[in-house]
């Protein structure tokens, strides 16, 4: 898996050269490891053009807990710790 910096450099190199092959060669020379696939580079390029970033999009995860809900639940437990349900 490429780091964010490596993804960003691939996008920069692609814009400079307009070549996935040249981008892969620069990657291998710079980072001394196997380059990302053609599809990966093109996907990062598309993502950068659509969002301005190569970071992962935030997925549907656990919703954040508001301080209001935390306070309300704590109050319920302090009033009646055994008789919650």
C-alpha positions as CSV (number, residue, x, y, z in Angstrom):
1,X,0.0,0.0,0.0
2,X,1.4,3.4,-1.0
3,X,1.6,6.2,1.5
4,X,-0.1,9.5,1.0
5,X,3.2,11.1,0.0
6,X,3.9,8.3,-2.5
7,X,0.4,8.7,-4.0
8,X,0.8,12.5,-4.2
9,X,4.2,12.1,-6.0
10,X,2.7,9.7,-8.5
11,X,0.0,12.3,-9.3
12,X,2.7,15.1,-9.7
13,X,4.9,12.8,-11.9
14,X,2.0,11.9,-14.1
15,X,1.0,15.6,-14.6
16,X,4.7,16.3,-15.5
17,X,5.1,13.4,-17.9
18,X,1.6,12.4,-19.0
19,X,2.9,8.8,-18.8
20,X,2.0,6.0,-16.4
21,X,5.1,4.0,-17.4
22,X,7.4,7.0,-16.7
23,X,5.6,7.6,-13.4
24,X,6.1,3.9,-12.4
25,X,9.9,4.1,-13.3
26,X,10.3,7.3,-11.2
27,X,8.5,5.6,-8.3
28,X,10.8,2.5,-8.5
29,X,13.9,4.7,-8.7
30,X,12.8,7.0,-5.9
31,X,11.3,4.6,-3.4
32,X,13.3,1.4,-4.2
33,X,10.2,-0.8,-4.3
34,X,7.7,-2.1,-6.8
35,X,5.6,0.7,-8.3
36,X,1.9,0.8,-8.1
37,X,-0.2,-0.6,-10.9
38,X,-1.5,1.4,-13.8
39,X,-5.0,1.2,-12.4
40,X,-3.9,2.5,-9.0
41,X,-2.1,5.5,-10.5
42,X,-5.1,6.3,-12.7
43,X,-7.5,5.9,-9.7
44,X,-5.4,8.4,-7.6
45,X,-5.3,10.8,-10.5
46,X,-9.1,10.7,-10.9
47,X,-9.6,11.0,-7.2
48,X,-7.2,14.0,-7.1
49,X,-9.1,15.7,-10.0
50,X,-12.5,15.1,-8.4
51,X,-11.6,15.9,-4.8
52,X,-8.3,17.8,-4.8
53,X,-6.8,15.1,-2.5
54,X,-5.4,11.6,-2.6
55,X,-6.5,10.8,0.9
56,X,-9.0,8.1,1.6
57,X,-12.5,9.3,1.5
58,X,-14.1,9.1,4.9
59,X,-16.4,6.0,4.9
60,X,-19.5,5.3,6.8
61,X,-18.2,4.6,10.3
62,X,-19.4,4.9,13.8
63,X,-21.1,8.2,14.3
64,X,-19.6,10.6,16.7
65,X,-21.0,10.9,20.2
66,X,-22.2,14.3,21.3
67,X,-21.4,15.7,24.7
68,X,-25.1,16.2,25.2
69,X,-25.8,12.5,24.9
70,X,-22.9,11.6,27.1
71,X,-24.2,13.9,29.8
72,X,-27.7,12.6,29.5
73,X,-26.7,9.0,29.9
74,X,-24.4,9.8,32.8
75,X,-27.2,11.6,34.5
76,X,-29.5,8.6,34.0
77,X,-27.0,6.3,35.6
78,X,-26.3,8.5,38.6
79,X,-30.0,8.8,39.4
80,X,-30.8,5.1,39.2
81,X,-27.8,2.9,38.5
82,X,-29.8,-0.4,38.9
83,X,-33.0,0.6,37.3
84,X,-31.9,1.8,33.8
85,X,-34.1,-0.3,31.5
